[in-house]
Amino acid sequence: MAKKDNDWKERLNIVYSTNPDFNYQTEDDIEEEELLAANQQKLRTRIEKKGRGGKTATVVSGFVGPEKDLEDLARTLKTYCGTGGSVKDGEIIIQGEQKEKILTKLKSLGYTQSK
């Protein structure tokens, strides 16, 4: 006889609602955003210094799609620029002032509405 799954372990540290219509969802239940085609993405590139210890970073925002595709795009941009960076809160953060390089690469990848 198969052992019954103990799903209570997945719900540790969860605060429950008193709403009788509340439906608890696990991470598996949440659907990811649909990936827009590259030519429909409206990516915005800006240079930031604020909150980075005086260091300059280039931020790409406005990506619509799954987190994995955003991370793949970030990896491509970091490799092209030859610098480090990260993905945080749906934005790609590239070290240094790389705006022109990033815009050139985005256009070559088909992101024609990028600015």
Protein Blocks (a to p, Z undefined) as FASTA:
>chain_A
ZZdddfklmmgoiacdfbfkbccddfklpccdddddfklpccdddddfehnlopacddde
hiacdfklmmmmmmmmmmmnopacddeehiacdedjfklmmmmmmmmnopambZZ
